[in-house]
Amino acid sequence: QVQLVQSGAEVKKPGASVKVSCKASGYTFASYDINWVRQATGQGLEWMGWMNPNSGNTGYAQKFQGRVTMTRNTSISTAYMELSSLRSEDTAVYYCVRMYYSNYGYYYYYMDVWGKGTTVTVSS
Amino acid sequence: DIQMTQSPSSLSASVGDRVTITCRASQSISSYLNWYQQKPGKPPKLLVYAASSLQSGVPSRFSGSGSGTDFTLTISGLQPEDFATYYCQQSYSTPYMYTFGQGTNLEIK
């Protein structure tokens, strides 16, 4: 079945970087964008950005511009999200998500498959 | 940037009730609106896409409507498993920027 398997929990010190992986299976990895969404404890969902696995093109939320990098390795169907200059406010669960689409004359995009999430804790 | 505002932020209801959650966009987004359900400790689950299309496997008691700036998610005949947090999300912005609403927590009365 279609699934996204994320790497394990991370604990980082302020100022460090973290790199989370997301391995896709059950579908053609290059066919659908991978997005990253995070959620701090007790808070809502925050969209971080997208990556096209075919081209490597990316787009980031303004809030994360300059601190986030999304990449991929198509040979192993894996996407990566690296966040640098970590601060305590970056403590959250990070989800990778497949962005599917339907064509009704226009393309409608929606997040249909989610990874289980990776907990990143930033603490001194 | 397009802002998404949900109301109410929290809602108490009983099993069997009909509930409606509203999502308003800060500008017209046509029908580029999705709804998700999230239970504690789990990732969100897609319920409705393109404002009114039910995702495969989602019970028919869920329905979405609206276009432009105002959208609703309706649950007809609440079931115990429906108590969760619901989020709307727009997929209109180009270049892509998929903003979420702040969420609506649906609790048991």
HADDOCK unambig.tbl for C-alpha pairs under 7 A between the chains (distance, minus, plus):
assign (segid A and resid 44 and name CA) (segid B and resid 102 and name CA) 5.63 0.50 0.50
assign (segid A and resid 44 and name CA) (segid B and resid 103 and name CA) 6.25 0.50 0.50
assign (segid A and resid 45 and name CA) (segid B and resid 100 and name CA) 6.49 0.50 0.50
assign (segid A and resid 46 and name CA) (segid B and resid 100 and name CA) 6.79 0.50 0.50
assign (segid A and resid 47 and name CA) (segid B and resid 98 and name CA) 6.36 0.50 0.50
assign (segid A and resid 47 and name CA) (segid B and resid 99 and name CA) 6.34 0.50 0.50
assign (segid A and resid 61 and name CA) (segid B and resid 97 and name CA) 6.78 0.50 0.50
assign (segid A and resid 108 and name CA) (segid B and resid 32 and name CA) 6.42 0.50 0.50
assign (segid A and resid 108 and name CA) (segid B and resid 50 and name CA) 6.08 0.50 0.50
assign (segid A and resid 109 and name CA) (segid B and resid 91 and name CA) 6.16 0.50 0.50
assign (segid A and resid 110 and name CA) (segid B and resid 34 and name CA) 6.59 0.50 0.50
assign (segid A and resid 110 and name CA) (segid B and resid 49 and name CA) 6.33 0.50 0.50
assign (segid A and resid 111 and name CA) (segid B and resid 46 and name CA) 6.72 0.50 0.50
assign (segid A and resid 112 and name CA) (segid B and resid 46 and name CA) 5.74 0.50 0.50
assign (segid A and resid 114 and name CA) (segid B and resid 43 and name CA) 6.45 0.50 0.50
assign (segid A and resid 116 and name CA) (segid B and resid 42 and name CA) 6.99 0.50 0.50
assign (segid A and resid 116 and name CA) (segid B and resid 43 and name CA) 5.97 0.50 0.50
